[in-house]
Amino acid sequence: MAKGFLHLHMTVVILFMLFFGYKLILLFANKKASLAAFRQKTKVVDMILGSLILLTGGYLLYALHTFETYLVGKLILTLVAIPLGIISMKKENKLLGLLTMAIFVYNFGVAETHSLTFKREKIVIQPEAIAPDTTAVPAETPASAILNQNEEAALKNGKAIFTQVCAACHGQDGKLGVGGAKDLSLSKLPHVEVVQVIAKGKGLMQPYEGVLSEQEIEAVANYAEGLRSK
Ligand code: HEC
């Protein structure tokens, strides 16, 4: 459901931008008669597209239960850009038209990078979750014990990352399903694909590459796989 809304949202935004871009070209080419005729013809479509952008965007915000800064920023900018676009065409104001287009293009970047500055902050995992340094084990500890200890520590890290980052959508047990999040207890994805989904994102799930380190992604992937019903 939420995934469908995401596609619909992107489609209406692109359509709106195409219509607006065409009008902007007519405006800059000083083809005022063509512009007026085109505006007249697309008036209703434009209104529908503008409303759909806000409705689908609003629904996604609601479905995700999150008010991350970049989403709120995007919403405010869209609320500014739509009337600005209408005014710019009505007044045949090139500068306002360009400004509207710039806001839409900027919003695309925000959506893509999940950040208002196009730079995503690294997620800092709470210190109590950091694994103890296992290099300082007594000499007589057998290798298998060190391995076990490392594995345990990695899983503990995985759990801490999951709680802090993933549980908002997937729930602590993996079954919550906010915004169409897959039930992780029923997932059958092989490990490489789990790592892939976490790194690259999918649908409404954002990519965590660059935000979490490779080891952290590996750890949280293992933890998520551990939530599967056996
Ligand atoms: C904003 C909500 C959200 C957050 C936060 C989130 N996910 Fe997801 N996750 C989703 C959604 C939605 C899907 C379904 C994607 C699709 O198929 O379109 C998904 C799918 C997955 C899948 C694929 C399951 C399958 O069988 O297809 C895995 C694995 C996964 N998430 C793990 C994680 C992990 C680990 C984290 C934390 C690092 C995380 N997710 C954070 C929303 C989220």
Residues whose N, C-alpha, C, O or C-beta is under 5 A from the ligand:
A	BS01	HEC	K3 V165 C166 C169 V178 G179 G180 A181 K182 S187 K188 L189 V194 V197 I198 K202 G203 L204 M205 V220 A224
